[in-house]
């Protein structure tokens, strides 16, 4: 049984983490703690987005150490936006830390944002709130999210994040290549 702790109360992030780990492990126990990212509510660079995911995972590892909870992996997931080729893209960043301290990162696919949305995000409005207004709904970030809207529900937020969790696990599947200079 692999025990993972996810740094969010958002059911979409928890579900994506569980499904990603189940691709590689037969039995997974998932718990969650809502921990802060220590970055702005709307990260607007890869540095902020990666740091937010890392901060969440690190906080979980600290909690586990203090409370001796016995988790194997700590998962931080942070949604953010980054600029490439004069366009803004939304995506999720995943940081996974093993109880040994080994750390890896992954990202979801990136999807382009329209300029009216980007303008608001650059003012640090959160993508979920902007999309709630556009979609005339509430709390879309625990449902299909922006990706659901922009793909006409072909992909939802869990699907988007699942790929990021899977690729963040790659170094743990091939530790001899990724962590060979680190103690086991």
N, C-alpha and C positions, 0 to 999 in steps of 0.2 A: 504494500500500500504506500503510495506516494502522497505525502501531505503538502498541500500548497496553501499559501496565504496570499490573498489578493487585496491590494490597497485601495479599495473602493466599496461603496455600498450600491453602486450602479449594477443592476442585474445583467446588463448587456456585457459589461467588462468581466464579471464573474463567470458568466456562461461561456464567453470566448476563451477565457483562461482554462476552464475545465475541459472544454472540447479539444483545445490544442494539446493539452497534456494527455488526454485519452488517445490521441493518435499514436503515442509512444509508450504509454504505461497502461497496464491492464486495469488497475484499480487506482482511483484518485479520490482523495478526500479534499474538499475545498472549503475553506473558511474565509471570512473577510473581516477587515477592519477598515473603517473610513479614516484615512490618514491624509494630511495636507501634502500638496506638491511643492509648496514653498516657491512657486513661480506664479506670475499673474494668471488670473482666472482664464484668460485667453492667451496662451503662448503664441508669439508671432515670429518665431525663428526656430530653426532646428536645435540650436543650443538650449533655448528655453524648454522646448518640448522634450528633448532627451533628458535634460536635467530634472524636469518634473517627474518623468517616469522613474528615473534613478532615485530621486528623493523619496518617492512613495515606497519603492522596494527596500531602500535602506532603513526607512522608518519601521517597516514591518520586521526586518531582521533585528533591529534594536528591541522592539517589543517582545519578540520571541526569546531573545537572549535574557532579558530582564525577568520574564514570566515563565521561562523554561517550558515553552509550549510544545517543542519538538517538531516543528515544521521542517520540511526538506527544501522547499523552494519558496521564494518571495517574489511576487509579481506586481510591478508597477506599470500602469497604463495611463498615458497622457495623450489627449488629443490636441493637436496644434496646427498651425499653418506656416508655410515657408514659401519664399519667393524663388522661382527659377525661370529663366528666360522671360523676365518681365511679366510673369503670371504668378498668381497665388494659388497654392494647392493645400488642401486639407488632408490630414492623415493621422494615424495613431502611432505612437511610439511605445514599445514594450521594453521593459528592463526586467530581466530575471536574474535573481541572485540565489545561488545554492547555499546551503547552510555552511559550507566550507569557505565561503567568501567569493567563489568563482562567479563572474558576472558576464552577462551577454545582453545584447540589444537586438531588436528587430523592429521593422515598421510594417504597417499595412500598406496596401496600394495607396497612391496619392491621387486625388481627383481635383480637377480645376474648379475654382470658385468664380462665380460671376462678379464683376466689378462692384455692383451695388452692395453685395454681401461683404466683399473684402473691405470696402471703405469703412463699414461699421466695425468689423473685426479689428482693424488697425487702430480704432479708438478704444480697443480693449473690451468691446461688447462680446459676450460669449456666443459662440456659434449656435449652441442649442437655443438660446433665447431669440436670436435673430431668426432662426429657422421656425421656431414656434410662431412668431409673428407672420412670417411668409406663408406658413402652412395652415395658419389659423387653428392651432392646436396647443396643447400644453405638454410639457415634459417630453418632447420628441427624442431627447437624448437617451431615454431609457427604452425607446422603441426603435423605429427604423432609422431615425436621425437624418442628417443632411444627405447622406449617401442614399438612403431610401427614397427621399424626395427626388434627388437629381437622377437616379437610375430608374425612376418610375417603378420602384419596389422590386427591381430585379435583384438588388443586393441590399441588405440591411446593415446596421451598425455592427451587430455581432459577426456577420460574415466578413465585414471589412477587417475587424480586429483579429479574427481567428487566424488569418494568414500571417499577421505580425507575431502572434504567439508562437506559431509553428516555426517560423524562421528564427525567432529568438532562442528556440531550443536547440538549434543546429550545433552550436559549440559543445553542448552537453552530450550530444550524440557522437561526437568525434573529439573527445577530450584530448586525445594524444596529439592532435593537430593544433588545437586552440589553446590548450593549457599546459603544454609540455614543459614550460619553464617555471610553472607554478607548482607548489607542493600539492599533493593529492590528499 
